[in-house]
Amino acid sequence: MMKKHKNWQRWVTSAALALGLSTGAMAEDPMKVGFVYVGPVGDYGWSYEHDRGRMEAQKFFGDKIETTFVEKVPEGADAERVIRQMAQSGHDLIFTTSFGFMNPTEKVAKRFPKVFFEHATGYKRAKNLSTYVLRTYEGRYVSGIAAGMMTKTNTIGYIASFPIPEVIRDINSVYMAAKSVNPDVKIKIMWVSTWYDPVKESEAANALIDQGVDVLIQHTDSPAPLMAAEKRGVKAIGQASDMSKFAPNAHMFSIRDDWAPHYIKTIQEIMDGTWKPEDFWGGFAEDMLVVASVNDNLPADVKTAVTKAHDDIKSGKLKPFTGPMKSNEGKLVIEAGHTLTDEELAGVNWFIEGIDATIPK
Amino acid sequence: MDIDLITNILFATFKTGTPLILIALGEMVCEKSGVLNLGQEGMLLVGAVVGFIAASVTGNYFLATFCAIFAGMGMAFLFGYLSITLASNQVATGLALTIFGGGLSAFLGTNYIGIGLEGIQVWSVPLLSDIPVIGKVLFQHDPLVYLTLALFALVFWVFRSTRLGLKIRAVGENPEAANAIGINVQQIRFMAVLFGGAMTGLAGAYLSLVYTPMWSDGMSAGRGWIALSLVVFASWKAERILLGAYLFGFASILHLVLQGTRFEVPPNIMAMLPYAATIIVLVWLSSDAIKTKMSAPKSIGQPYRPLA
């Protein structure tokens, strides 16, 4: 409640500030930065982390910027209205943080050429519209190393949301890493058709554990799978946020998203006039993915292996999607010596050799 | 498929079905009395957040469960005051309650995000829980699963063989006639609405104190709506609600377990199924003849204004 109160105070202050400006007393007005979230900021997952990024940026720039956000914006016609309203109300820069905001963002960007737009996870760009995305597969690779070493039943469970390239890519990443440390490892994938539904995620976690899985990795946003893991005495890895508090024993570590570096960098670029439209990918190297709260109860060799994989990816020594690599249908999907480009990464629609599953149509 | 797996599926079925039964039974009583409350999702979230806050502050789950029930009743009181006392449009009021509940719960829960609790523990029935298979499936649950079955029995009995059940039905079928024979229509309806709120609040406690002992915005993820359609499917009969809810739970677990086998159903079809079925039933129900056949309460959704 205190947080709300503060927001409210800030709102009043900024309103007072705006009033002061309209009388022409001040020389420079703060840059206005808007954020559009698909979920509630209290989801403790995707939108929560974006909002943390916003608050970090606010703290970094102080009164040089003024940030606003709209949460729970449905992906559809409503999104366009929200984004347009933001552009109309004098925002200089607008971040839209869900894939489904792509077309509305593009449309509004065309209509407001003087406003800068940044859209997360999409692929449409324009003179005033950039895209940015996380290299989540880097985090998955580290998760796969730990999972492969920790599983005693040689079965890793993956709670998957929707069969889109990001999720498919990450499943591959987990499996190739796990296989590199444990040749007998198998992966069981369970599609739950949602990004966020604690009950369903919990059901899926339990169903996987029933089938002999003893390490859980999730591509959904609630801490429910970790809580299930804790109850059943298996291991799990947190997603998007630091979920250590939900499962003191089961939690191995969390791969936390950190959007603040990108938000701070982008705002600075616009202030300096150096911003250019681009397709930005951030991972360990940019500190936008963080291995958070490694559990003390992990064996020393697992901790070492996790740190090594993280450091190797961060330094660029290790690039997970490097050929030769075959799909599980026997097709050569990455030529020997080739590393997938960002564009190719965005289109991964095959499982690698050894994954005993098909991608749902 | 081995016996352990089947045991686990059946065990999970009971857990998954429980919140649906609670919400649907409460809503059924409400609708039987002629009031359609579409605010289930909002009441559920408020029940969940209040239960969670009470549990994290006091550490007493018994007390927390009651707080959740009272929170649900508080929301229901608001709905009752508007839709019964002031005779507002029930559909609009219910939808407003859902939106209000979503916002209120998010506001109340701001400082409780990111905390996990122990949750209400399993309460095994002595002796019976040692029976192989059946013991695990039926007698190793948390207290709320048993309480839900007791509440089902209560509702079933009230409508089957009590005057109160008859009165509720009379009010829902023909409030004018009920009024004429001296039944206080508004009082009965208000009580039914409050009962519905209590049940939904309890279901909220089940989500935030048993199933996933935590709070996050919108954690009910549409269960209030599914329960709402369940009432229609069950054609306002308690025993069918029980069956339907467990069937729904069973189907959703089975769908997960069957993935990767040759019995696989495409996950997106499964995810869409409850909603698609709801639409079909609602379209189907818009015909009056079918409505009668389905034994829908006749005056459902119509506010009653006493003449005096």
Chai-1 contact restraints between the chains, C-beta under 6 A:
chainA,res_idxA,chainB,res_idxB,connection_type,confidence,min_distance_angstrom,max_distance_angstrom,comment,restraint_id
A,K3,B,T110,contact,1.0,0.0,6.0,A-B,restraint_1
A,P40,B,A106,contact,1.0,0.0,6.0,A-B,restraint_2
A,P40,B,D217,contact,1.0,0.0,6.0,A-B,restraint_3
A,P40,B,G218,contact,1.0,0.0,6.0,A-B,restraint_4
A,G42,B,A106,contact,1.0,0.0,6.0,A-B,restraint_5
A,G42,B,I113,contact,1.0,0.0,6.0,A-B,restraint_6
A,G42,B,S216,contact,1.0,0.0,6.0,A-B,restraint_7
A,G42,B,D217,contact,1.0,0.0,6.0,A-B,restraint_8
A,D43,B,S216,contact,1.0,0.0,6.0,A-B,restraint_9
A,D43,B,D217,contact,1.0,0.0,6.0,A-B,restraint_10
A,Y44,B,I113,contact,1.0,0.0,6.0,A-B,restraint_11
A,Y44,B,G114,contact,1.0,0.0,6.0,A-B,restraint_12
A,Y44,B,S216,contact,1.0,0.0,6.0,A-B,restraint_13
A,M190,B,L256,contact,1.0,0.0,6.0,A-B,restraint_14
A,M190,B,Q259,contact,1.0,0.0,6.0,A-B,restraint_15
A,W191,B,P267,contact,1.0,0.0,6.0,A-B,restraint_16
A,S193,B,P267,contact,1.0,0.0,6.0,A-B,restraint_17
A,S193,B,N268,contact,1.0,0.0,6.0,A-B,restraint_18
A,S193,B,A271,contact,1.0,0.0,6.0,A-B,restraint_19
A,D197,B,A221,contact,1.0,0.0,6.0,A-B,restraint_20
A,P198,B,T212,contact,1.0,0.0,6.0,A-B,restraint_21
A,P198,B,M219,contact,1.0,0.0,6.0,A-B,restraint_22
A,V199,B,Y211,contact,1.0,0.0,6.0,A-B,restraint_23
A,S202,B,T212,contact,1.0,0.0,6.0,A-B,restraint_24
A,E203,B,I253,contact,1.0,0.0,6.0,A-B,restraint_25
A,A204,B,L256,contact,1.0,0.0,6.0,A-B,restraint_26
A,N206,B,A12,contact,1.0,0.0,6.0,A-B,restraint_27
A,A207,B,L256,contact,1.0,0.0,6.0,A-B,restraint_28
A,A207,B,V257,contact,1.0,0.0,6.0,A-B,restraint_29
A,D210,B,L5,contact,1.0,0.0,6.0,A-B,restraint_30
A,D210,B,N8,contact,1.0,0.0,6.0,A-B,restraint_31
A,A224,B,T212,contact,1.0,0.0,6.0,A-B,restraint_32
A,M227,B,T212,contact,1.0,0.0,6.0,A-B,restraint_33
A,K245,B,G116,contact,1.0,0.0,6.0,A-B,restraint_34
A,F246,B,G116,contact,1.0,0.0,6.0,A-B,restraint_35
A,A357,B,G260,contact,1.0,0.0,6.0,A-B,restraint_36
A,P360,B,P266,contact,1.0,0.0,6.0,A-B,restraint_37
A,P360,B,P267,contact,1.0,0.0,6.0,A-B,restraint_38
